[in-house]
Amino acid sequence: MPAKGVRGGMKAFGELAKPRIAVFSVITGLLGFVIAGGPARSFLWAAAGLALVAGACGALNQSLEGAEDALMRRTAARPVPSGRVAPRSALIFGLALAAAGLLVTAVELNRCALWVSAASLFLYAGCYTPLKKATPQATWLGCAAGAAPPLIGWAAARGSLAWPAWLLFGIQFLWQIPHFLAIFWIHREDYARAGFRLMPAVDPSGRLTSLQIAIHSFGLLPLTLIPFYGGAAGTRYAALALALGLLYLPLGLRASLTMSLADARRLFLASLAYLPAVYGLFWYGVKA
């Protein structure tokens, strides 16, 4: 195969792993690892396991949704619908990443991290992906899988789970609902064309979507204050967490009230800044 073909093939398979999402998963997972006081010798193994499992989720998702992706403008250029990677090859690649990720986690980390990793894979590839064409409730399964990295990181560090890990999971879970509903609303015609029954695609009025954005945007604020009320963080943490929440909440409420594309985009962009800020604050201000 010519060099250009090799490079093109490597790029296509790299795209299957959804690298931006995989990097995000690794960062949030390693935050859980660091907050839990994980040993330095396991840090790179935890990063590798998180990256492989996240990449497997992306590749398996694309291998199963090639026909649907071809019908959507925002995904038509992906490796499978564009013909750069065959669906079977994408499936094999995804399964190989999954096997490698679970093997690394089992051998170099621990059983708890292995079970959480396997559960996130099952939820994303085995539940969320096929159920997107059946029910809007699939979004919650996808968000549960997407919020698993902090649990994996914590488990990799300690071999068990504790309340800070579940709190990080809860924050990331609630954060994902307005984040993804904003994306889904912007591209709702695409999703409807592909036959996905995501909430904005089956809710043309936007009323249910609006309600969910408002509820979950508001829910983030009290959730981030739990460490303060539980005595695990001081007043400085509480003040900064409250300030972040009061900056983010109006954007979520505004988007839920207007459901305009401009406000949905603002909410989406703000969410990209909000979660790292909250996690950074958690890192420095919460005693695990």
VEXDREN-2710 file (C-alpha; in Angstrom, 1 decimal):
% VEXDREN-2710
k/r/px/py/pz
1/MET/0.0/0.0/0.0
2/PRO/1.5/3.4/-0.9
3/ALA/2.5/5.7/1.9
4/LYS/-0.4/8.1/1.2
5/GLY/-2.8/5.1/1.5
6/VAL/-1.3/4.0/4.8
7/ARG/-1.6/7.5/6.2
8/GLY/-5.1/7.8/5.0
9/GLY/-6.1/4.5/6.5
10/MET/-4.5/5.4/9.8
11/LYS/-6.3/8.7/9.8
12/ALA/-9.6/7.0/9.1
13/PHE/-9.2/4.4/11.8
14/GLY/-8.2/7.2/14.2
15/GLU/-11.4/9.1/13.4
16/LEU/-13.4/5.9/14.3
17/ALA/-12.2/6.3/17.9
18/LYS/-13.7/9.8/18.1
19/PRO/-10.4/11.2/19.5
20/ARG/-11.8/14.5/20.9
21/ILE/-14.4/12.6/23.0
22/ALA/-11.7/10.0/23.9
23/VAL/-9.4/12.7/25.2
24/PHE/-12.2/14.3/27.2
25/SER/-13.0/10.9/28.7
26/VAL/-9.3/10.4/29.6
27/ILE/-9.1/13.8/31.3
28/THR/-12.2/13.4/33.4
29/GLY/-11.2/9.8/34.3
30/LEU/-7.7/10.8/35.3
31/LEU/-9.2/13.6/37.5
32/GLY/-11.1/10.9/39.4
33/PHE/-7.8/9.0/39.6
34/VAL/-5.9/12.0/40.9
35/ILE/-8.5/13.1/43.4
36/ALA/-8.6/9.5/44.8
37/GLY/-4.8/9.6/45.3
38/GLY/-4.0/7.0/42.8
39/PRO/-0.4/5.7/42.7
40/ALA/1.9/7.3/40.1
41/ARG/2.9/3.9/38.8
42/SER/-0.7/3.3/37.7
43/PHE/-1.3/6.7/36.1
44/LEU/-0.3/5.8/32.6
45/TRP/-2.1/2.4/32.7
46/ALA/-5.2/4.2/33.8
47/ALA/-4.9/6.7/30.9
48/ALA/-4.3/3.8/28.5
49/GLY/-7.3/1.8/29.7
50/LEU/-9.6/4.9/29.6
51/ALA/-8.4/5.8/26.1
52/LEU/-8.9/2.3/24.7
53/VAL/-12.4/1.9/26.2
54/ALA/-13.5/5.4/25.0
55/GLY/-12.1/4.7/21.6
56/ALA/-13.9/1.3/21.5
57/CYS/-17.2/3.1/22.3
58/GLY/-16.7/5.5/19.4
59/ALA/-15.6/2.8/16.9
60/LEU/-18.4/0.4/17.8
61/ASN/-21.0/3.2/17.6
62/GLN/-19.8/4.1/14.1
63/SER/-19.6/0.5/12.9
64/LEU/-23.3/0.1/13.9
65/GLU/-24.6/3.4/12.6
66/GLY/-23.0/3.7/9.2
67/ALA/-26.3/3.7/7.3
68/GLU/-27.8/6.3/9.6
69/ASP/-24.7/8.5/9.6
70/ALA/-24.8/8.6/5.8
71/LEU/-28.2/10.3/6.0
72/MET/-27.0/13.1/8.3
73/ARG/-25.1/16.1/7.0
74/ARG/-22.9/16.4/10.2
75/THR/-21.8/12.7/10.0
76/ALA/-21.8/11.8/6.3
77/ALA/-18.1/12.3/6.1
78/ARG/-17.3/9.9/8.9
79/PRO/-15.1/6.9/7.9
80/VAL/-17.9/4.3/7.5
81/PRO/-20.5/6.3/5.5
82/SER/-17.8/7.9/3.4
83/GLY/-16.6/4.4/2.4
84/ARG/-13.1/4.9/3.8
85/VAL/-13.6/2.0/6.3
86/ALA/-15.9/-1.0/5.8
87/PRO/-18.5/-1.6/8.6
88/ARG/-17.0/-5.0/9.3
89/SER/-13.5/-3.5/9.7
90/ALA/-14.8/-0.8/12.0
91/LEU/-16.5/-3.4/14.1
92/ILE/-13.4/-5.5/14.3
93/PHE/-11.4/-2.4/15.2
94/GLY/-13.9/-1.5/17.9
95/LEU/-13.9/-4.9/19.4
96/ALA/-10.1/-5.0/19.4
97/LEU/-9.9/-1.7/21.2
98/ALA/-12.5/-2.9/23.7
99/ALA/-10.5/-6.2/24.3
100/ALA/-7.3/-4.3/24.7
101/GLY/-8.8/-1.7/27.1
102/LEU/-10.4/-4.3/29.3
103/LEU/-7.2/-6.4/29.3
104/VAL/-5.1/-3.5/30.4
105/THR/-7.6/-2.6/33.1
106/ALA/-7.8/-6.2/34.4
107/VAL/-4.1/-6.9/34.4
108/GLU/-2.6/-3.5/35.4
109/LEU/-5.4/-2.0/37.5
110/ASN/-8.1/-3.9/39.4
111/ARG/-11.4/-5.7/39.2
112/CYS/-13.5/-2.8/40.2
113/ALA/-12.1/-0.6/37.4
114/LEU/-12.6/-3.5/35.0
115/TRP/-16.3/-3.9/35.9
116/VAL/-17.1/-0.2/35.6
117/SER/-15.2/-0.1/32.2
118/ALA/-17.2/-3.1/30.9
119/ALA/-20.5/-1.6/32.1
120/SER/-19.8/1.7/30.3
121/LEU/-19.0/-0.2/27.1
122/PHE/-22.2/-2.2/27.4
123/LEU/-24.3/0.9/28.1
124/TYR/-22.9/2.9/25.2
125/ALA/-22.5/0.3/22.5
126/GLY/-25.0/-2.3/23.6
127/CYS/-27.8/-0.1/24.9
128/TYR/-27.6/3.6/23.9
129/THR/-26.5/3.0/20.3
130/PRO/-29.3/0.5/19.2
131/LEU/-32.0/2.2/21.4
132/LYS/-31.5/5.6/19.8
133/LYS/-33.9/4.5/17.1
134/ALA/-36.4/3.2/19.6
135/THR/-36.9/5.6/22.4
136/PRO/-35.8/9.1/23.5
137/GLN/-34.9/7.6/26.9
138/ALA/-31.8/6.2/25.3
139/THR/-30.1/9.5/25.9
140/TRP/-30.0/8.8/29.7
141/LEU/-28.2/5.5/29.0
142/GLY/-25.7/7.3/26.8
143/CYS/-25.2/9.9/29.5
144/ALA/-24.6/7.3/32.2
145/ALA/-21.9/5.7/30.0
146/GLY/-20.4/9.1/29.3
147/ALA/-20.3/9.9/33.0
148/ALA/-18.4/6.7/33.8
149/PRO/-14.8/7.9/33.3
150/PRO/-14.5/9.5/36.8
151/LEU/-15.8/6.2/38.3
152/ILE/-13.2/4.3/36.3
153/GLY/-10.4/6.6/37.4
154/TRP/-11.4/6.4/41.0
155/ALA/-11.7/2.7/40.9
156/ALA/-8.3/2.4/39.2
157/ALA/-6.8/4.4/42.1
158/ARG/-8.5/2.7/45.1
159/GLY/-10.0/-0.6/43.9
160/SER/-13.4/0.6/45.1
161/LEU/-15.9/3.5/44.8
162/ALA/-16.7/6.2/47.4
163/TRP/-19.0/9.2/47.5
164/PRO/-16.6/11.7/45.7
165/ALA/-16.5/9.4/42.7
166/TRP/-20.3/9.1/42.6
167/LEU/-20.6/12.9/43.0
168/LEU/-18.3/13.4/40.0
169/PHE/-20.4/10.9/38.1
170/GLY/-23.6/12.8/39.0
171/ILE/-22.2/16.2/38.0
172/GLN/-21.0/14.8/34.6
173/PHE/-24.3/13.0/34.1
174/LEU/-26.4/16.1/34.8
175/TRP/-24.0/18.2/32.7
176/GLN/-24.4/16.0/29.7
177/ILE/-28.2/16.4/29.4
178/PRO/-28.3/20.1/28.5
179/HIS/-25.0/19.7/26.6
180/PHE/-26.3/17.0/24.3
181/LEU/-29.9/18.2/24.1
182/ALA/-28.4/21.5/22.8
183/ILE/-26.6/19.6/20.1
184/PHE/-29.6/17.4/19.3
185/TRP/-31.8/20.4/19.0
186/ILE/-29.5/22.2/16.6
187/HIS/-29.3/19.1/14.4
188/ARG/-32.8/17.7/15.1
189/GLU/-33.7/17.6/11.4
190/ASP/-30.6/15.5/10.7
191/TYR/-31.5/13.1/13.5
192/ALA/-35.1/12.8/12.4
193/ARG/-33.9/12.1/8.8
194/ALA/-31.8/9.2/10.1
195/GLY/-34.6/7.8/12.1
196/PHE/-33.2/8.5/15.5
197/ARG/-35.9/9.0/18.1
198/LEU/-33.9/11.4/20.3
199/MET/-36.0/13.9/22.2
200/PRO/-35.7/16.9/19.9
201/ALA/-36.4/14.7/16.9
202/VAL/-39.7/13.5/18.3
203/ASP/-40.6/16.8/20.1
204/PRO/-41.0/19.3/17.3
205/SER/-42.5/21.9/19.7
206/GLY/-39.4/21.7/21.9
207/ARG/-41.5/21.7/25.1
208/LEU/-40.1/18.5/26.5
209/THR/-36.6/19.3/25.4
210/SER/-36.9/22.7/27.0
211/LEU/-38.0/21.2/30.3
212/GLN/-35.2/18.8/30.4
213/ILE/-32.6/21.4/29.7
214/ALA/-34.0/23.6/32.5
215/ILE/-34.2/20.8/35.1
216/HIS/-30.7/19.5/34.5
217/SER/-29.1/22.9/34.2
218/PHE/-30.7/23.8/37.6
219/GLY/-29.8/20.5/39.2
220/LEU/-26.1/21.1/38.6
221/LEU/-26.0/24.0/41.1
222/PRO/-27.1/22.2/44.3
223/LEU/-25.1/19.1/43.3
224/THR/-21.8/21.0/43.1
225/LEU/-22.5/22.5/46.6
226/ILE/-22.8/19.0/48.3
227/PRO/-19.1/18.9/49.3
228/PHE/-19.5/22.2/51.2
229/TYR/-22.7/21.1/53.0
230/GLY/-21.1/17.7/53.7
231/GLY/-18.0/19.3/55.3
232/ALA/-15.6/18.2/52.6
233/ALA/-15.0/21.7/51.3
234/GLY/-14.7/25.2/52.7
235/THR/-16.4/28.5/52.0
236/ARG/-14.0/29.4/49.2
237/TYR/-15.1/26.3/47.3
238/ALA/-18.7/27.0/48.0
239/ALA/-18.4/30.6/46.8
240/LEU/-16.6/29.7/43.6
241/ALA/-19.0/26.8/42.9
242/LEU/-22.0/29.1/43.4
243/ALA/-20.5/31.7/41.1
244/LEU/-19.9/29.1/38.4
245/GLY/-23.4/27.8/38.7
246/LEU/-24.9/31.3/38.6
247/LEU/-23.0/32.1/35.4
248/TYR/-24.0/28.8/33.8
249/LEU/-27.6/28.5/34.9
250/PRO/-29.0/31.6/33.1
251/LEU/-27.6/30.3/29.8
252/GLY/-29.4/27.0/30.4
253/LEU/-32.7/28.7/31.4
254/ARG/-32.5/31.1/28.5
255/ALA/-31.9/28.3/26.0
256/SER/-34.9/26.4/27.5
257/LEU/-37.1/29.5/27.2
258/THR/-36.3/30.5/23.7
259/MET/-35.1/27.2/22.2
260/SER/-33.4/29.3/19.5
261/LEU/-30.4/27.9/17.7
262/ALA/-28.3/30.8/18.8
263/ASP/-29.1/30.2/22.5
264/ALA/-28.6/26.4/22.1
265/ARG/-25.1/27.1/20.6
266/ARG/-24.3/29.5/23.5
267/LEU/-25.3/26.8/26.0
268/PHE/-23.3/24.2/24.2
269/LEU/-20.2/26.3/24.2
270/ALA/-20.6/27.4/27.8
271/SER/-21.0/23.8/28.9
272/LEU/-17.6/23.1/27.4
273/ALA/-16.0/25.6/29.8
274/TYR/-18.3/24.9/32.8
275/LEU/-17.4/21.2/33.4
276/PRO/-13.6/21.7/33.4
277/ALA/-14.0/24.7/35.7
278/VAL/-16.1/22.7/38.1
279/TYR/-13.8/19.7/38.0
280/GLY/-10.7/21.9/38.6
281/LEU/-12.5/23.5/41.5
282/PHE/-13.3/20.0/42.9
283/TRP/-9.7/18.9/42.5
284/TYR/-8.3/21.8/44.5
285/GLY/-11.1/22.3/47.0
286/VAL/-12.6/18.9/48.0
287/LYS/-11.1/16.6/50.6
288/ALA/-11.8/13.1/49.5
END
